[in-house]
Amino acid sequence: MKHQILILPFVIIVACSTKTDNGTEQTLDQKNQIKEDIQQIEEEEDTYEILNGERIDGPANVRNKENGKIILSLDDNALIETSPIKGDWLQIGFFIQIGSDEGSMIKLYPEEQLKTTDGSHIGKVKDTVEVWRIYDNVGLIEGFTHIGNIKEISIPETALEIALKRGDFTKSFLDKYIKSFEFSDYELNQELNYRQLFIYESYIVDPSPRDRITLLFDNYDKLIGIFHTRKLHLPDYETFELTRGHSFTCIEDLDKSEKQRIIHERIKFYNSVD
């Protein structure tokens, strides 16, 4: 899938030597516990590095409409695509493995197993669902789920908000976030004269997607602004509405003429593409 620092709290374990009544150093059990704690932290960090996008906090039900009939169940950590959040429900979509010898529209029936495109189990059908063939052996299923069924830290906007609240806007600090959601260099709209790293908008929102989030870095690898299609809760920074659902949040203290130039260039660019 195209899509998406992911922030983990930095845990510092201070291993202070403790004395027993006999004056001996900390026990072997204590040392082993410290090693286990460190290993667990490292394993959690490795897991977050491969998030790529929104993940199910499950198992979780998927319905045919908001608060509607349950049509399937998704496993914990299943990778999905989402629409913008509206209220307590949101539309989701995910890609599955299908046979190449069937039509463009396929039906799945209760108790059938769902597998990702690489063959991993992802969930189970609860009621008859339709699958759209995207290409070859790849199908798309859409439905609705409660916002509570999405792991909050796996939402790219939320993860970015947490990262920026730490106050370090350098690319090196944000590299973990960038790698976690598989940001790529944006080769378009080079008139901006800033390095751009982006992730695509969700396929269920735009089948020929534009950018969902684009990070702008200056020549010193400092974040100067963000283009985004979904709301960012960053009250300390000024946000400008652009066009076609896009916004620009200015992070660096740019002069007025430069902000206006960036906004003008980006609006012109968005209006020039399909």
C-alpha positions, 0 to 999 in steps of 0.5 A: 500500500502507498501509504502511514519520529512515530513517537514512542515515549523515551524511557530511560532506565537508570540502573542504580546499584543497591546495597543489601544488608550485607553490602552486596551489589544488586542481585543477578535477578535485578540485572536480568530484569533490567535487560528484559525491560530494555529488550522490550522497549527495543522490540516495541520501537521496532514494531512501531517502525513498520506501522505504515498507516492506521492499524486496527485495535482489535479484534474489531467489527466492521459494519455496512454503515455507521452503527449498522450491520456487522459484516466482518471482523478484523484482527488486531494490528490489521493495516487499513486505509481511512476516511477523515474522522467525522464524529465517532465513525469513519469509513475504512478500506483494506486490500485482500488477496482474491482469485484471478479467475473471477469477475470485477465484483466478487462476493464473500460469504460468512465464515470465509477467511480474509487474507492480505495481499501477501497471504497473511490472515487479517480477519473473517467475514460475518455477513455477505460482503462485496469486494472490488477487484483493483488489479490481478489478485488484489481486491478492496473491501470498504466498511465502517468502524468506530474510531475507538477501533483504530490505534490512535498512535498509528494515525499519521496526523496524531503521530505528527502532532505528538512529535512536534510537541517535543519542540525539535523540528529537525529532519533527523529528529523526525526520521523515525516518524518519516520511516514509520509511515514510509514518507517519500520524496515529492518530485512535483511542485519543485517551484517551492524550492524546499525539500518535500516528503509526503504520503498519499491520501487514502485510496478510499478518499481519492483513487488517484490520490494527491498528498495527504501530508507533505513535510517541507524542509529547508536547506538546513533540514529544518521543518518549515511547514506542512501541507495536509488534507486532514485537521492537525491540532497544532494551535500554536501555529498558523494554518491557511486553507488552500484549495480542494481540501488542502491546508498549509500549517506554517511551522517556521517563522517565515516572513509574510511574503514567503508564506504568501509565495508558498501558498500561491504556488501550492494553490496553483499546483493543486488546481493544475492536477487531476 
